Amino acid sequence: MSGIRKPAVAGTFYPARPAELEAVIGSCLDEGRDDPRRPLALIVPHAGLIYSGPVAGAGYRLLRPYRDAIKRVVMIGPAHRVALAGIAVPSVDRFATPLGEIPLDRALIDQLLELPGVVVSDEAHRWEHCLEVQLPFLQTVLEEFTIVPLLVGRADADVVGGVLQRARGADSSTLLLVSSDLSHYSSYSRACRMDRDTADRVLARRQDLVGEQACGAHAINGLMHLADRTGWPVELLDLRNSGDTAGPRDRVVGYGAFALYDA
């Protein structure tokens, strides 16, 4: 890639026209509720916005009071398109969406590359949607910020948790953001049961999720490893599936939004 990672799924997962995209994001942010507490981390879904956007909006709504306070977002999700061992960062300086460009924190990324299992892979990031669909939300609810985009393949929870801990450090202006959908292509009733069980595991800060429960299982397990060490409580903001939002109910995909707060 060049110095800018261009949008890969604009016009498919979300609108490519800025005005239309802003309207859709605004509608999604009407979901959920306000909370005076500032989240340290969020888990949000990453499907097409007509399906998962309302659930993701419940998480991003919590960031609006802190648009000037959050200066860095460390975002991590699953590598869907490239077989990957460890955690991949890109080599570019900026990510672009129809709403503009977002600078990467290259200094922090260089520090993370010193850790075991962290590698550079532009190919992993080139067509990946799980982080890209989060960017318009961030551009809407935050002011000036940088991002640290991480894609995880096969990696143990302690490895992922260690990278997240190093990335956040003691910087209170950093938000951790995990991108993950839940169950995939089950019947509506089975998805409801599976996703409720997955949500209960996340609320208990367990680190044993597998891909059938969440495509971002390794990313969630890593965040739970960190949350368990720090004592951060986890709260469920929304739990629905595509059958509840915009799709049929014979083969649905599950979505959950969670917030983690200081102990």
Buried (B, 14 or more C-beta within 10 A) or exposed (E): EEEEBBBBBBEEBBBEEEEEBBEBBEEBBEBBEEBEEBBBBBBBBBBBBBBBBBBBBBBBBBBEBBEEEBBBBBBBBBBBBBEBEBBBBBBBEBBBBBBEBBEBBBEBBEBBEEBEBBEEBBBBBBEBBBBBBBBBBBBBBBEEBBBBBBBBBEBBBBBBBBBBBBBBEEEEEBBBBBBBBBBBEBEBEEBBEBBBEBBEBBBEBBBEBEEEBBBBBBBBBBBBBBBBEBEBEBBBBBBBBBBBBBBEEEBBBBBBBBBBBEE
